[in-house]
Amino acid sequence: MTTYSHDISAYQQQLNAGFRLLRFSPALEEEYRDLHRANNKVRQWASIAIGMVTIVLLIPMDIQGMPNEIKSLYYFVRVGMSIPLLLLVFSFHFIPAMTRFIQPTSVMVILWIALGNIALDIASNNAGFNFAYEGVFIVIMISLFMAGLRFQIACIGPLVTMFAMWIASIYFLPDSRHTSLKVFYVTAISFCGMVGAYTIEYQFRNSFIQHAIVQHMAIKDGLTGLFNRSEAIKKLGFLLEYARREQKPISLLLADVDHFKLYNDHYGHLKGDDCLGSIGGALNSCCKRPLDFAARMGGEEFLMVWFDSTPEEESNLSRYVHDAIATIAIPHKASDTDPLVTLSAGYCRVIPRPENTINQLINTVDEALYHSKNSGRNRTTEVTCEQQQSFRETA
């Protein structure tokens, strides 16, 4: 499954702003291009294979009746340069340092084949031979639809080919109905193809934005931006297996907002939503490393997980959480615990063993959480997973 690295608001803002110029904000554009590059390898390989097969298959038909003075130019353009250049682009897919050059190099290859085709048409006309120019159409279609190029880059080939054909028709090809038809067909196919390519990329970009929003809604809590319960369980399961395999410690903190019902009754549910959103941001700021995460488990209950914390960090984790909540300083006049919003929490740290399951760990910190509630609130109770009834208040 594709992982989207930005907050859902970034994608929603981009959707509202639109992207008629086929361009996102810099951060989303970079993410889209990385995804586009990864998803288009097969298309690009297929276009290279089709290009080489087409060149080889056209050779017997093209050279039939071709004057000898044209054949050397033909073999140079089609066989001596086009096929090696296609193989060069193909090789770039396997050299990490060269992947960023795939698209510009692809355009150069397309231009070489298209302009070479026009040069062969001019040379053949001078020699009194009617060269099949229809190969230009194949190049245009591959450029716009099969090569996996972004629209702005894909249009370079057809546009240059179109202008080159116009210049050739004015200065190098005879003024005839046949020449006029060549120019007309190349121009019409180029414009129609570019409209189609624009529409396709617009839909690709729209799908990218929509899919990112849907995925965030599936794994993130819409109010706080933290992971939702189902995703938290999945991530905790992964970390539990990883920690068990590597024999690394994993720390859990389950927190509940003190007197949150009274907060809603006093300030209203909209203020309550704002309060939960601010708490979510504060808790998320306590997750410093890639595998750490915070989640909203439902209502006013939150789960925090830290992976491989050091003993020095362990002694301060719960204090970091309480300090983060104190920093946002949300007033709570209805609370008889503190004039500001506070949390009660349960905490445990364990190097997982086979008997340490997800449910067992959550039940452990849940018991510790209720011990904090019953001991006056606004504190964290530590508990060991081996001795669940051994509680120690730390904050």
Secondary structure as the mmCIF struct_conf table of DSSP 4:
data_model
#
loop_
_struct_conf.conf_type_id
_struct_conf.id
_struct_conf.beg_label_comp_id
_struct_conf.beg_label_asym_id
_struct_conf.beg_label_seq_id
_struct_conf.end_label_comp_id
_struct_conf.end_label_asym_id
_struct_conf.end_label_seq_id
BEND BEND1 HIS A 6 HIS A 6
HELX_RH_AL_P HELX_RH_AL_P1 ILE A 8 ALA A 17
TURN_TY1_P TURN_TY1_P1 ARG A 20 LEU A 21
BEND BEND2 LEU A 22 LEU A 22
HELX_RH_AL_P HELX_RH_AL_P2 PRO A 26 ASN A 39
TURN_TY1_P TURN_TY1_P2 ASN A 40 ASN A 40
HELX_RH_AL_P HELX_RH_AL_P3 LYS A 41 ASP A 62
BEND BEND3 ILE A 63 ILE A 63
TURN_TY1_P TURN_TY1_P3 GLN A 64 GLY A 65
HELX_RH_AL_P HELX_RH_AL_P4 ASN A 68 TYR A 75
HELX_RH_PI_P HELX_RH_PI_P1 PHE A 76 SER A 82
HELX_RH_AL_P HELX_RH_AL_P5 ILE A 83 PHE A 92
TURN_TY1_P TURN_TY1_P4 HIS A 93 PHE A 94
HELX_RH_3T_P HELX_RH_3T_P1 PRO A 96 PHE A 101
HELX_RH_AL_P HELX_RH_AL_P6 ILE A 102 ASN A 126
TURN_TY1_P TURN_TY1_P5 ALA A 127 GLY A 128
TURN_TY1_P TURN_TY1_P6 TYR A 133 GLU A 134
HELX_RH_AL_P HELX_RH_AL_P7 GLY A 135 MET A 141
HELX_RH_PI_P HELX_RH_PI_P2 ILE A 142 MET A 146
BEND BEND4 ALA A 147 ALA A 147
HELX_RH_AL_P HELX_RH_AL_P8 PHE A 151 ALA A 154
TURN_TY1_P TURN_TY1_P7 CYS A 155 CYS A 155
HELX_RH_AL_P HELX_RH_AL_P9 ILE A 156 TYR A 171
TURN_TY1_P TURN_TY1_P8 PHE A 172 PHE A 172
BEND BEND5 LEU A 173 LEU A 173
BEND BEND6 ASP A 175 SER A 176
HELX_RH_AL_P HELX_RH_AL_P10 ARG A 177 ILE A 219
STRN STRN1 LYS A 220 LYS A 220
TURN_TY1_P TURN_TY1_P9 GLY A 222 THR A 224
BEND BEND7 GLY A 225 LEU A 226
STRN STRN2 PHE A 227 PHE A 227
HELX_RH_AL_P HELX_RH_AL_P11 ARG A 229 GLU A 246
TURN_TY1_P TURN_TY1_P10 GLN A 247 GLN A 247
STRN STRN3 ILE A 250 VAL A 257
TURN_TY1_P TURN_TY1_P11 ASP A 258 HIS A 259
HELX_RH_AL_P HELX_RH_AL_P12 PHE A 260 TYR A 267
HELX_RH_AL_P HELX_RH_AL_P13 HIS A 269 ASN A 284
TURN_TY1_P TURN_TY1_P12 SER A 285 CYS A 286
BEND BEND8 ARG A 289 ARG A 289
TURN_TY1_P TURN_TY1_P13 PRO A 290 LEU A 291
STRN STRN4 PHE A 293 GLY A 298
TURN_TY1_P TURN_TY1_P14 GLY A 299 GLU A 300
STRN STRN5 GLU A 301 PHE A 307
BEND BEND9 ASP A 308 ASP A 308
HELX_RH_AL_P HELX_RH_AL_P14 PRO A 311 ILE A 328
STRN STRN6 PRO A 331 PRO A 331
TURN_TY1_P TURN_TY1_P15 LYS A 333 ALA A 334
BEND BEND10 ASP A 336 THR A 337
BEND BEND11 PRO A 339 PRO A 339
STRN STRN7 LEU A 340 LEU A 340
STRN STRN8 LEU A 343 VAL A 350
TURN_TY1_P TURN_TY1_P16 PRO A 354 GLU A 355
HELX_RH_AL_P HELX_RH_AL_P15 ILE A 358 ASN A 374
TURN_TY1_P TURN_TY1_P17 SER A 375 GLY A 376
BEND BEND12 ARG A 377 ARG A 379
STRN STRN9 THR A 380 VAL A 383
BEND BEND13 CYS A 385 GLN A 387
TURN_TY1_P TURN_TY1_P18 GLN A 388 GLN A 389
STRN STRN10 PHE A 391 GLU A 393
#
